[in-house]
Amino acid sequence: DANGRIHQIFTDENGSVYGKGFTIATIPLLNAGEKRARTFYNEHGDWFGWGCVGLAALGIITRKRHV
């Protein structure tokens, strides 16, 4: 579930978790009425990733100019 707890485990007819087959489970992401804290990505989106790309590009350009 959203808190990392296991609610269902697939087992075959012999009780093995390594058998062929599948299971269908409903995974609730939030309890009713629960609000989650926003993550860094929810707050800022792709700014961090694009900032890293920009810094890497700047480093490459700076290095090429000094060589």
Order of alpha helices (4+ residues) and beta strands (2+ residues): alpha-alpha
